[in-house]
């Protein structure tokens, strides 16, 4: 790979192609901070799909956000060419691709961005003029290291692995209002659970166990537990509420993602499956208990020191499957008492 011709200046424009999932997007924030450190004068724009925009909205290292309207103006087909044209009109000088698909490199190529940096994955080497060879060692390390490896491969300086997720004053105010309306906080701990997870049921601890945990937490700490999740998790939240009457408040699907970030930031304890919200809690340095089953606990572990993973060693985990083809032993062998004991240790 040849050296970057890109030079830092107030006129220079950098495009960073965001990852497509909330957790992955959060884990790329150390890259954005490092790009700013390498190019302090340049204008940095993040190209992101709508659902991950809240991750970058208040980031002090981001100057602009470009929306990838994949279900509208930029829908696959002619929309891809339309997006390439929209990018080209911004006259970017450098593209750094966190998203590893062929399409990401194709868009940068069609947009005629002179310097295009990314991994040599998915048959896209010819579309990148700064093609970073993927070190196989990085596949066995945390995803944060994997993303930082793109910069290092391009000869740029990293800036550590600390995650950045900045809450707006408005989202903090909304969180404070919701807690006050439900008489949460003050002298009692604020506790949240996140029983959902994208990509199938293999990553999910069971609703009845979350309900039993909520009962125990509610009784011991004289509080109600907030149930987090997206719009598709509303029914799951109601199911847990029905199994733990009077112990929970279901806010799944009732807040925006950025408002959920605000509420997570107010939690004294967050109990979650492997999910985007797990990484949000890590970025906000919230005490959390992460229940890990089918996923790679090395690559996607919560990265803050006050997170505790609860997992069961089994011969088949991590299988990385969406649905368990056998008996889901990686989750069935994690008892409520075991998780409760960890929660108690966190809350003191």
C-alpha positions as CSV (number, residue, x, y, z in Angstrom):
1,X,0.0,0.0,0.0
2,X,1.4,3.4,-0.9
3,X,1.4,6.3,1.5
4,X,-1.6,8.6,1.8
5,X,-1.4,11.7,-0.4
6,X,-4.1,13.3,1.8
7,X,-2.9,16.5,3.6
8,X,-4.7,18.0,6.6
9,X,-6.2,21.5,6.1
10,X,-9.3,23.4,6.8
11,X,-10.4,22.8,3.2
12,X,-9.8,19.0,3.4
13,X,-12.9,16.8,3.6
14,X,-13.0,13.3,5.1
15,X,-15.8,10.8,4.8
16,X,-16.1,7.9,7.3
17,X,-18.5,5.1,6.3
18,X,-20.2,4.0,9.5
19,X,-20.9,0.4,10.5
20,X,-24.5,-0.7,10.1
21,X,-25.4,-1.8,13.6
22,X,-25.6,0.2,16.8
23,X,-23.1,-1.8,18.7
24,X,-20.6,-1.9,15.8
25,X,-21.1,1.9,15.3
26,X,-20.3,2.5,18.9
27,X,-17.2,0.4,18.7
28,X,-15.9,2.5,15.8
29,X,-15.9,5.7,17.8
30,X,-12.2,5.3,18.8
31,X,-11.5,5.4,15.1
32,X,-13.3,8.7,14.6
33,X,-11.4,10.2,17.5
34,X,-8.1,9.0,16.1
35,X,-9.0,10.4,12.7
36,X,-9.5,13.8,14.3
37,X,-6.2,13.5,16.1
38,X,-4.4,12.7,12.8
39,X,-6.3,15.5,10.9
40,X,-7.3,18.2,13.4
41,X,-8.1,20.8,10.8
42,X,-10.1,18.7,8.3
43,X,-13.9,18.5,8.1
44,X,-15.1,15.0,9.1
45,X,-18.4,13.7,7.8
46,X,-20.0,10.3,8.9
47,X,-22.1,8.5,6.3
48,X,-24.6,6.4,8.3
49,X,-27.9,4.6,8.0
50,X,-30.7,6.3,9.9
51,X,-30.9,4.0,12.9
52,X,-27.2,4.5,13.9
53,X,-27.2,8.3,13.6
54,X,-27.8,8.8,17.3
55,X,-24.4,7.2,18.0
56,X,-22.7,10.1,16.2
57,X,-25.1,13.0,16.8
58,X,-23.3,14.6,19.6
59,X,-19.8,13.4,18.9
60,X,-17.4,16.4,19.2
61,X,-15.1,14.9,16.6
62,X,-17.8,14.8,13.9
63,X,-18.5,17.9,11.8
64,X,-21.4,16.5,9.8
65,X,-23.6,13.5,9.3
66,X,-24.8,12.3,5.9
67,X,-27.8,10.0,6.0
68,X,-27.8,6.8,3.9
69,X,-31.5,6.6,3.1
70,X,-31.4,3.0,2.2
71,X,-35.2,2.6,2.3
72,X,-35.9,5.7,0.4
73,X,-33.8,7.9,-1.9
74,X,-30.8,5.6,-1.7
75,X,-32.6,2.2,-2.0
76,X,-30.6,-0.5,-3.8
77,X,-30.5,-0.2,-7.5
78,X,-30.7,3.4,-8.9
79,X,-30.6,4.6,-5.3
80,X,-27.0,3.4,-5.1
81,X,-26.0,5.6,-8.1
82,X,-28.0,8.4,-6.5
83,X,-26.1,8.1,-3.3
84,X,-22.8,8.0,-5.1
85,X,-23.8,11.2,-6.8
86,X,-24.8,12.8,-3.5
87,X,-21.4,11.8,-2.0
88,X,-19.5,13.1,-5.1
89,X,-21.1,16.6,-4.8
90,X,-19.5,16.9,-1.3
91,X,-16.0,16.6,-2.9
92,X,-14.5,14.4,-0.3
93,X,-10.7,13.9,-0.4
94,X,-10.5,10.8,1.7
95,X,-12.8,7.9,2.5
96,X,-12.2,5.6,5.5
97,X,-14.5,2.6,5.3
98,X,-15.6,1.0,8.6
99,X,-18.2,-1.0,6.8
100,X,-16.5,-3.9,5.1
101,X,-18.9,-4.8,2.3
102,X,-18.2,-4.5,-1.4
103,X,-20.9,-1.8,-1.7
104,X,-19.0,0.5,0.7
105,X,-15.9,0.5,-1.6
106,X,-18.1,0.7,-4.7
107,X,-19.8,3.9,-3.4
108,X,-16.5,5.6,-2.6
109,X,-15.1,4.6,-6.0
110,X,-18.2,5.8,-7.9
111,X,-18.1,9.0,-5.9
112,X,-14.6,9.6,-7.2
113,X,-13.0,10.1,-3.8
114,X,-9.3,10.2,-4.5
115,X,-8.1,8.3,-1.4
116,X,-10.1,5.3,-0.4
117,X,-9.0,3.3,2.7
118,X,-10.4,0.0,3.9
119,X,-9.7,-3.7,4.5
120,X,-9.1,-6.0,1.5
121,X,-12.2,-8.0,2.2
122,X,-15.2,-9.0,0.0
123,X,-13.3,-8.8,-3.3
124,X,-13.0,-5.1,-3.3
125,X,-9.3,-4.6,-3.5
126,X,-9.5,-3.0,-7.0
127,X,-11.9,-0.4,-5.7
128,X,-9.5,0.8,-2.9
129,X,-6.3,2.6,-3.6
130,X,-5.3,2.3,0.1
131,X,-6.0,-1.4,0.6
132,X,-5.3,-2.6,4.1
133,X,-4.4,-6.3,4.4
134,X,-6.4,-7.9,7.1
135,X,-4.1,-9.4,9.8
136,X,-5.7,-12.8,10.8
137,X,-4.7,-12.1,14.4
138,X,-7.3,-9.3,14.5
139,X,-10.1,-11.8,13.9
140,X,-9.2,-13.3,17.3
141,X,-9.3,-9.9,19.2
142,X,-11.9,-7.4,20.1
143,X,-13.8,-5.6,17.4
144,X,-12.4,-2.3,18.6
145,X,-8.9,-3.5,17.7
146,X,-10.3,-4.8,14.4
147,X,-11.6,-1.3,13.5
148,X,-8.5,0.5,14.7
149,X,-6.4,-1.9,12.5
150,X,-7.8,-0.1,9.5
151,X,-6.1,3.1,10.6
152,X,-2.9,1.4,11.6
153,X,-2.7,-0.4,8.3
154,X,-3.0,3.0,6.6
155,X,0.0,4.3,8.6
156,X,-2.2,6.5,10.9
157,X,-1.9,6.9,14.6
158,X,-4.5,5.4,16.9
159,X,-5.8,7.0,20.1
160,X,-6.6,4.1,22.3
161,X,-9.8,2.0,22.6
162,X,-12.0,4.2,24.7
163,X,-15.6,4.5,23.4
164,X,-17.3,7.9,22.8
165,X,-21.0,8.3,23.3
166,X,-22.1,11.8,24.2
167,X,-25.5,12.5,25.6
168,X,-27.3,15.7,24.7
169,X,-28.8,18.0,27.4
170,X,-32.2,17.2,26.0
171,X,-31.8,13.5,26.3
172,X,-30.6,13.8,29.9
173,X,-33.6,16.0,30.7
174,X,-36.0,13.4,29.2
175,X,-34.3,10.7,31.2
176,X,-34.7,12.8,34.4
177,X,-38.4,13.4,33.6
178,X,-39.1,9.7,33.0
179,X,-37.4,8.7,36.2
180,X,-39.3,11.4,38.2
181,X,-42.6,10.4,36.7
182,X,-42.0,6.8,37.8
183,X,-40.6,7.8,41.2
184,X,-37.3,6.1,40.4
185,X,-33.8,7.1,41.6
186,X,-33.0,9.4,44.4
187,X,-32.4,7.1,47.4
188,X,-32.9,3.8,45.5
189,X,-30.9,2.4,42.6
190,X,-32.0,2.8,39.0
191,X,-32.0,-0.6,37.4
192,X,-32.5,-1.5,33.8
193,X,-32.7,-4.7,31.8
194,X,-32.4,-5.3,28.1
195,X,-34.0,-8.7,27.4
196,X,-34.0,-8.4,23.6
197,X,-31.2,-8.7,21.0
198,X,-31.1,-8.6,17.2
199,X,-30.3,-11.6,15.1
200,X,-32.5,-14.4,16.6
201,X,-33.1,-15.9,20.0
202,X,-29.7,-17.6,20.6
203,X,-28.3,-14.4,22.1
204,X,-31.2,-14.0,24.5
205,X,-31.5,-15.2,28.1
206,X,-35.1,-16.3,28.8
207,X,-38.0,-14.0,29.6
208,X,-39.1,-16.0,32.6
209,X,-35.6,-15.7,34.1
210,X,-35.5,-12.0,33.4
211,X,-38.9,-11.8,35.2
212,X,-37.7,-13.7,38.2
213,X,-34.6,-11.5,38.3
214,X,-36.8,-8.4,38.2
215,X,-38.9,-9.7,41.1
216,X,-35.8,-10.2,43.2
217,X,-34.2,-6.9,42.4
218,X,-37.5,-5.0,42.9
219,X,-38.1,-6.6,46.3
220,X,-34.5,-6.3,47.6
221,X,-34.0,-2.7,46.4
222,X,-37.5,-1.4,46.8
223,X,-37.7,-0.2,43.2
224,X,-39.1,-1.0,39.8
225,X,-36.9,-2.2,37.0
226,X,-36.9,-0.4,33.6
227,X,-37.3,-2.8,30.6
228,X,-35.4,-1.4,27.6
229,X,-35.7,-2.4,23.9
230,X,-36.6,-1.3,20.5
231,X,-40.1,-1.1,18.9
232,X,-40.0,-4.8,18.2
233,X,-39.4,-5.6,21.9
234,X,-42.6,-4.1,23.3
235,X,-44.4,-7.5,23.4
236,X,-41.4,-9.1,25.1
237,X,-41.4,-6.3,27.7
238,X,-45.1,-6.8,28.4
239,X,-44.6,-10.5,28.8
240,X,-41.9,-9.9,31.4
241,X,-44.2,-7.4,33.2
242,X,-47.0,-9.9,33.3
243,X,-44.7,-12.5,34.9
244,X,-43.4,-10.0,37.4
245,X,-46.5,-7.9,38.3
246,X,-45.7,-4.6,40.0
247,X,-42.0,-5.0,39.5
248,X,-41.2,-3.5,36.1
249,X,-41.9,-0.5,33.8
250,X,-41.8,-1.3,30.1
251,X,-40.2,1.4,28.1
252,X,-39.3,-0.8,25.1
253,X,-40.2,1.0,21.9
254,X,-41.4,4.0,23.8
255,X,-38.3,6.1,23.6
256,X,-36.0,7.1,20.8
257,X,-32.5,5.5,20.7
258,X,-30.9,8.7,22.0
259,X,-33.4,8.9,24.8
260,X,-32.7,5.3,25.7
261,X,-29.0,6.2,25.8
262,X,-29.9,9.0,28.3
263,X,-31.8,6.5,30.5
264,X,-29.0,4.0,30.4
265,X,-26.6,6.7,31.4
266,X,-28.8,7.2,34.5
267,X,-28.8,3.6,35.5
268,X,-26.9,2.3,38.6
269,X,-27.1,-1.2,37.1
270,X,-27.9,-2.5,33.6
271,X,-28.5,-6.2,32.9
272,X,-28.4,-7.1,29.2
273,X,-27.9,-9.7,26.5
274,X,-25.1,-9.1,23.9
275,X,-26.6,-6.1,22.0
276,X,-26.1,-2.6,20.8
277,X,-27.4,-1.3,24.2
278,X,-24.7,-3.3,25.9
279,X,-22.1,-1.4,24.1
280,X,-23.9,1.9,24.8
281,X,-23.7,1.1,28.5
282,X,-20.0,0.3,28.1
283,X,-19.5,3.6,26.3
284,X,-21.3,5.5,29.1
285,X,-19.3,3.6,31.7
286,X,-22.4,2.2,33.4
287,X,-22.2,-0.8,35.8
288,X,-23.6,-3.7,33.9
289,X,-24.0,-7.4,33.9
290,X,-23.8,-8.9,30.4
291,X,-25.3,-12.4,29.9
292,X,-23.4,-13.9,27.0
293,X,-24.4,-17.1,25.1
294,X,-23.8,-17.9,21.5
295,X,-21.7,-14.8,20.6
296,X,-17.9,-14.4,20.6
297,X,-17.2,-13.0,24.0
298,X,-13.7,-12.0,23.0
299,X,-14.7,-10.0,20.0
300,X,-17.8,-8.3,21.4
301,X,-17.3,-8.1,25.2
302,X,-18.4,-4.8,26.8
303,X,-15.2,-2.8,27.0
304,X,-15.6,-0.9,30.3
305,X,-14.0,-2.2,33.4
306,X,-17.2,-2.1,35.5
307,X,-19.0,-4.6,33.2
308,X,-19.2,-8.2,34.3
309,X,-19.9,-11.0,31.8
310,X,-21.9,-14.0,32.9
311,X,-21.4,-16.9,30.6
312,X,-21.3,-20.7,30.7
313,X,-18.5,-22.6,29.1
314,X,-19.9,-25.2,26.7
315,X,-18.4,-27.2,23.9
316,X,-20.6,-25.5,21.3
317,X,-20.2,-21.9,22.3
318,X,-19.5,-19.5,20.7
319,X,-21.5,-20.9,17.8
320,X,-22.5,-17.5,16.4
321,X,-25.8,-19.0,15.3
322,X,-29.1,-17.0,15.3
323,X,-31.1,-19.9,16.7
324,X,-29.9,-22.7,18.8
325,X,-30.2,-26.0,16.9
326,X,-30.0,-28.1,20.1
327,X,-30.8,-27.3,23.7
328,X,-29.5,-23.8,24.2
329,X,-27.3,-25.0,27.0
330,X,-25.2,-21.8,26.9
331,X,-28.2,-20.0,28.3
332,X,-30.2,-22.7,30.2
333,X,-27.2,-23.3,32.5
334,X,-27.1,-19.6,33.6
335,X,-29.5,-19.5,36.6
336,X,-31.4,-16.5,38.0
337,X,-29.6,-17.0,41.4
338,X,-26.2,-16.7,39.6
339,X,-27.1,-13.5,37.8
340,X,-28.7,-12.1,41.0
341,X,-25.6,-12.7,43.0
342,X,-23.5,-10.8,40.4
343,X,-26.1,-7.9,40.5
344,X,-25.8,-7.8,44.3
345,X,-22.0,-7.6,44.1
346,X,-22.3,-4.7,41.7
347,X,-24.9,-2.8,43.7
348,X,-23.1,-3.5,47.0
